[in-house]
Amino acid sequence: MKEKTSARPARQAKLVLEDGSEFSGWSFGKAKSQAGEVVFTTGMTGYPQSLTDPSFRGQILVSAYPLVGNYGVPVQPKTAEPFFDEQGIPLHFESGRVQVSGFVVSEACEEPSHFASGASLSVWLEKNNIPGVYGVDTRSLTIRLREQGVMGGKILVEGVRDVTIDSGRVANPVEDVSPKDVRVFRPAGDRLLKIVLVDCGAKANIYRILLSRKAEVIRVPWNHDLSGLEYDGLFLSNGPGDPKDCGKTIAAVRRAFSVGKPIFGICLGNQIMALAAGGDTYKLPYGHRGQNQPCVEAGTKRCYITSQNHGYAVRNETLPKDWEPWFINANDGTIEGIRSVRFPFSAVQFHPEGCPGPRDTEFLIDRFLGQVREAKK
């Protein structure tokens, strides 16, 4: 454990993994003990977006990048509440609340410097009842997670009641983060397209991009019956957890295949589309999380740097004969996208809408909207 040199009150904390290993540090954010699945991200920036990403629901996030918090958090200064636009979409986050169960870093900056900062990372986490640990040897921790795989764990804070590792398990995190009602988001000016978005824990930037392209977005919950809905295209969002827990979504997408209208999926949406087509998915040893994952497009062999956050992948050999891999991860050869050979159905495992980026593949959403416009003719 690194020596504590900051002005924070000295309160020891540690991360305990289910294999019995411990990583000591100091408490910041909310001084509470909390359990969750421990995962790491390799992103060097964008912690406000990562911490509010619904795909991290129920997980303790470890930052592999050593310095976190240097530009603070873009919230309202007096309340540390997020800013929203006129339609209630958060301006700087991927959802309206912090989604992680805990945050583990090497160094947490106490005095951020940025014109948009309204609070320090520690204050913001405390306001959202989220514990953090800093001063941890995150390099050693990341190596352990890479070698042993993702595992359960808990943050324990000195003088605070202990918790069990099992207490952090979420039965169906998609149900937890998906909205409960149907809502229509209308773009400014003319509406050109009508897109149904199955929100399994969608990043807010999906809404921003679709609305900026003059698409009306009809948001529906993860388990909504799509039959009877009028739309030009169907969009399957990202989300947390095991895709096989989304049986109702899979069944709804399978029925939507028979309609024939363009469908596009992102992350969990990619896995759901594969399962609906008759393929299979499996859990990765430690997942892909960060803004720097290389993916190669089949055919063109062009490599893109992508933003990712997923713990499951599509099993290549299970894809039906009229489906094919679209993108492949250059690091480990896993499938990063699929597409139908016959119909305008496609999906990617990475995040074209990734915010803060990179946004090198945002054109894929424009490609989907182009298919929607073509199908309307």
C-alpha positions in Angstrom: 0.0 0.0 0.0 1.4 3.4 -1.0 2.1 5.9 1.8 -0.7 8.4 2.2 0.4 12.0 1.6 -2.8 13.9 0.8 -4.9 16.1 3.1 -7.8 13.6 3.2 -8.6 12.1 6.6 -6.6 8.8 6.9 -9.1 6.0 6.5 -7.8 2.7 5.2 -9.7 0.6 2.7 -9.0 -2.5 0.6 -10.4 -4.5 -2.2 -10.8 -8.2 -1.4 -11.2 -10.7 -4.3 -13.1 -14.0 -4.1 -9.8 -15.8 -4.5 -8.7 -14.4 -1.2 -6.2 -11.8 -2.5 -6.3 -8.3 -1.0 -5.3 -4.9 -2.4 -4.9 -2.1 0.2 -5.4 1.6 -0.2 -7.3 4.5 1.2 -11.0 5.3 1.1 -12.5 8.1 -1.0 -16.1 8.8 -2.1 -18.6 7.2 0.2 -17.1 5.5 3.2 -19.0 2.2 2.9 -18.4 -1.4 2.2 -19.8 -2.7 -1.1 -19.5 -5.9 -3.1 -19.7 -6.5 -6.9 -18.1 -8.2 -9.9 -14.6 -6.7 -10.3 -13.6 -5.7 -13.8 -11.0 -3.4 -15.3 -11.0 -0.7 -18.0 -8.0 0.4 -20.0 -9.5 3.8 -21.0 -7.3 6.8 -20.3 -10.1 9.3 -20.1 -13.9 9.4 -19.8 -14.4 8.3 -16.2 -17.6 10.3 -15.8 -19.1 8.5 -18.8 -17.8 5.1 -17.7 -19.1 5.4 -14.2 -22.6 6.3 -15.4 -22.6 3.6 -18.2 -25.5 1.1 -17.4 -23.3 -1.7 -18.8 -21.2 -1.4 -15.6 -24.3 -1.9 -13.3 -23.3 -4.0 -10.3 -19.6 -4.0 -11.0 -16.6 -2.7 -9.1 -14.6 -0.8 -11.8 -10.8 -0.8 -11.7 -9.0 1.9 -13.8 -5.8 0.6 -15.4 -4.8 4.2 -16.1 -3.0 5.5 -13.1 -4.3 9.1 -12.6 -8.0 9.6 -12.3 -10.1 12.7 -11.4 -7.7 15.4 -12.7 -10.5 17.2 -14.6 -13.2 16.7 -12.0 -16.8 16.0 -12.9 -19.1 18.2 -15.0 -22.0 18.6 -12.6 -23.9 21.4 -11.0 -21.4 23.0 -8.5 -23.6 23.3 -5.4 -25.5 20.0 -5.6 -23.2 17.8 -7.8 -26.4 16.9 -9.8 -26.1 16.2 -13.5 -27.1 18.6 -16.2 -30.0 17.5 -18.6 -31.2 18.8 -21.9 -34.7 19.9 -22.7 -35.8 16.2 -23.3 -34.3 15.0 -20.0 -31.2 13.4 -21.6 -28.0 13.9 -19.4 -25.6 16.2 -21.2 -22.3 14.8 -20.0 -23.0 11.3 -18.7 -24.3 8.1 -20.2 -27.2 7.9 -17.7 -28.6 10.0 -15.0 -26.9 8.2 -12.1 -23.6 6.4 -11.2 -24.0 2.8 -12.2 -20.9 1.1 -10.7 -20.8 -0.5 -7.3 -17.4 0.9 -6.6 -14.3 2.5 -8.1 -10.6 1.4 -7.6 -7.8 3.6 -8.8 -4.1 4.2 -8.3 -4.2 8.0 -7.8 -7.3 10.1 -7.3 -6.8 13.8 -7.9 -8.2 15.9 -5.0 -7.9 19.3 -6.8 -9.3 19.0 -10.3 -8.6 21.7 -12.9 -11.1 22.2 -15.7 -13.6 24.9 -16.6 -16.5 22.5 -16.7 -15.8 20.8 -13.3 -18.5 21.3 -10.7 -17.1 18.8 -8.2 -14.2 16.5 -7.5 -14.5 12.9 -8.2 -14.5 12.0 -4.5 -17.4 14.5 -3.7 -19.4 13.2 -6.7 -19.0 9.6 -5.6 -19.9 10.4 -2.1 -23.1 12.3 -3.2 -24.0 9.1 -5.1 -23.3 6.7 -2.2 -20.5 5.0 -4.1 -17.3 3.9 -2.4 -13.8 4.2 -3.9 -10.3 3.0 -3.0 -7.2 4.9 -4.1 -3.5 4.1 -3.5 -4.0 0.6 -4.9 -1.4 -1.1 -7.0 -3.8 -1.3 -10.0 -1.1 -2.7 -12.3 -0.7 -5.8 -10.1 -4.5 -5.9 -9.7 -5.1 -5.8 -13.5 -2.6 -8.5 -14.1 -4.4 -10.7 -11.6 -7.7 -10.1 -13.3 -6.2 -10.9 -16.7 -4.6 -14.1 -15.4 -7.4 -15.3 -13.1 -10.4 -13.8 -15.0 -13.2 -11.6 -13.7 -14.3 -12.5 -10.2 -16.5 -11.3 -7.4 -15.0 -8.9 -4.8 -15.8 -6.3 -2.2 -14.5 -3.0 -1.0 -14.0 -2.9 2.8 -13.5 0.4 4.6 -11.9 0.7 8.0 -14.5 1.0 10.8 -17.5 0.2 8.5 -19.7 -2.9 8.6 -18.4 -5.8 6.5 -20.4 -7.2 3.6 -20.3 -10.6 1.8 -19.1 -11.0 -1.8 -22.4 -12.6 -2.7 -24.3 -9.5 -1.6 -23.1 -7.8 -4.8 -24.6 -10.2 -7.3 -27.4 -8.8 -9.4 -30.0 -11.3 -10.6 -30.9 -9.5 -13.8 -29.1 -6.2 -14.2 -30.9 -5.4 -17.5 -34.2 -5.3 -15.7 -32.6 -3.0 -13.2 -31.4 -0.4 -15.7 -34.0 -0.6 -18.4 -36.8 2.0 -18.3 -40.2 0.8 -17.2 -42.3 2.8 -19.7 -42.6 3.7 -23.4 -41.5 7.2 -24.3 -41.2 9.2 -27.5 -38.2 11.5 -28.1 -38.8 13.9 -31.0 -36.0 15.7 -32.8 -36.0 19.5 -33.3 -37.5 20.4 -36.7 -38.8 17.8 -39.1 -38.9 14.1 -38.3 -37.5 12.0 -41.1 -37.4 8.5 -39.6 -39.1 6.6 -36.8 -36.8 4.3 -34.8 -37.8 2.0 -32.0 -35.0 1.8 -29.5 -35.1 -1.3 -27.2 -33.4 0.2 -24.2 -31.6 -2.5 -22.2 -29.5 0.1 -20.5 -28.7 2.4 -23.4 -25.9 4.9 -23.4 -27.3 8.5 -23.6 -25.2 9.2 -26.7 -27.4 6.7 -28.7 -30.3 9.1 -28.1 -28.2 12.1 -29.0 -27.0 10.7 -32.2 -30.3 9.4 -33.5 -32.1 12.7 -32.6 -29.3 14.7 -34.3 -30.0 12.7 -37.5 -33.7 13.8 -37.4 -35.0 10.4 -36.2 -37.9 10.2 -33.8 -36.9 7.7 -31.1 -39.6 5.5 -29.6 -38.0 4.1 -26.4 -39.3 0.8 -25.1 -38.3 -1.4 -22.2 -36.1 -4.5 -22.6 -39.1 -6.9 -22.4 -41.6 -4.9 -24.5 -43.7 -6.7 -27.1 -42.7 -5.1 -30.5 -45.6 -6.5 -32.5 -48.0 -3.8 -33.5 -45.5 -1.0 -33.2 -45.1 1.1 -36.3 -41.5 2.0 -37.1 -39.0 2.4 -39.9 -36.1 0.7 -38.1 -35.3 -1.2 -34.9 -32.3 -0.4 -32.7 -31.0 -2.8 -30.0 -29.0 -1.0 -27.3 -26.2 -2.0 -25.0 -26.7 -3.2 -21.5 -25.2 -5.2 -18.6 -25.1 -8.9 -17.7 -25.7 -12.2 -19.5 -27.6 -11.8 -22.8 -29.3 -15.2 -22.1 -31.2 -13.6 -19.3 -33.0 -11.4 -21.9 -35.3 -14.2 -23.1 -38.2 -11.8 -23.9 -35.9 -9.5 -25.9 -34.5 -12.4 -27.9 -38.0 -13.7 -28.7 -39.2 -10.2 -29.7 -36.2 -9.7 -32.0 -36.7 -13.1 -33.6 -40.3 -12.1 -34.4 -39.0 -8.7 -35.8 -36.8 -10.7 -38.2 -40.0 -11.7 -40.0 -41.0 -8.1 -40.5 -37.9 -7.5 -42.5 -37.2 -3.9 -41.6 -33.6 -2.8 -40.8 -32.2 -3.8 -37.4 -29.0 -2.6 -35.8 -27.6 -3.6 -32.5 -24.8 -2.5 -30.2 -22.9 -4.5 -27.6 -25.6 -6.5 -25.7 -27.7 -5.8 -28.8 -25.1 -7.7 -30.8 -25.4 -10.7 -28.5 -29.2 -10.6 -28.5 -29.3 -10.5 -32.3 -27.0 -13.5 -32.5 -29.1 -15.5 -30.0 -32.3 -14.6 -31.9 -30.7 -15.8 -35.1 -29.9 -19.2 -33.5 -26.3 -18.6 -32.4 -24.7 -18.9 -29.0 -22.8 -16.6 -26.6 -20.2 -17.3 -23.9 -18.6 -15.4 -21.1 -15.1 -14.0 -21.7 -12.3 -14.5 -19.1 -12.0 -10.8 -18.3 -14.0 -9.0 -21.0 -13.1 -6.0 -23.2 -13.4 -2.6 -21.6 -11.7 0.6 -22.7 -11.5 3.1 -25.5 -8.6 1.5 -27.3 -9.7 -1.9 -28.7 -8.6 -2.7 -32.3 -11.3 -4.3 -34.6 -10.8 -5.5 -38.1 -13.7 -5.3 -40.6 -14.2 -8.5 -42.7 -13.6 -7.9 -46.4 -11.9 -4.5 -46.2 -9.4 -5.7 -43.5 -9.5 -2.1 -42.2 -8.7 -1.8 -38.5 -10.7 0.6 -36.3 -9.9 1.7 -32.7 -13.1 1.2 -30.8 -14.7 1.8 -27.4 -15.9 -1.4 -25.6 -17.5 -2.6 -22.5 -18.7 -6.2 -22.5 -18.0 -9.4 -20.7 -19.7 -11.8 -23.2 -19.1 -12.6 -26.8 -20.8 -14.4 -29.8 -19.5 -18.0 -30.5 -18.4 -17.9 -34.1 -19.1 -21.5 -35.1 -22.7 -21.3 -33.9 -23.8 -18.6 -36.4 -26.4 -19.8 -38.9 -25.2 -20.2 -42.6 -27.0 -17.0 -43.7 -25.1 -14.9 -41.1 -21.4 -13.9 -41.0 -18.9 -12.3 -38.8 -18.6 -8.6 -39.6 -15.8 -7.4 -37.3 -13.0 -9.3 -35.5 -11.0 -8.3 -32.4 -7.4 -7.9 -33.5 -6.1 -8.9 -30.1 -7.9 -12.2 -29.4 -9.9 -13.0 -32.6 -13.3 -12.8 -30.9 -16.3 -11.7 -32.9 -17.0 -7.9 -32.7 -19.9 -7.8 -35.1 -22.3 -9.9 -37.1 -24.6 -9.3 -40.1 -27.2 -11.1 -42.1 -26.2 -12.1 -45.7 -29.8 -11.7 -46.9 -31.4 -9.0 -44.8 -30.6 -5.5 -43.4 -29.8 -6.9 -40.0 -26.4 -6.1 -38.4 -24.8 -5.5 -35.1 -21.5 -4.6 -33.5 -20.0 -5.6 -30.2 -18.2 -2.3 -29.7 -19.6 1.2 -29.3 -19.9 3.5 -32.4 -21.6 6.0 -30.1 -18.8 5.7 -27.5 -18.5 8.9 -25.5 -15.9 10.5 -25.0 -14.8 8.3 -27.9 -13.2 7.3 -30.1 -16.0 7.9 -32.6 -14.2 6.5 -35.6 -17.1 4.0 -36.2 -20.0 6.4 -35.7 -20.6 6.1 -39.5 -22.0 2.6 -38.8 -25.1 4.3 -37.3 -25.4 6.5 -40.4 -25.1 3.3 -42.5 -28.0 1.8 -40.6 -30.1 5.0 -41.0 -29.3 4.9 -44.7 -30.7 1.3 -44.9 -33.8 2.6 -43.1 -34.3 5.4 -45.6 -33.7 2.9 -48.5 -36.3 0.5 -47.1 -38.9 3.3 -46.9 -38.8 4.0 -50.6 
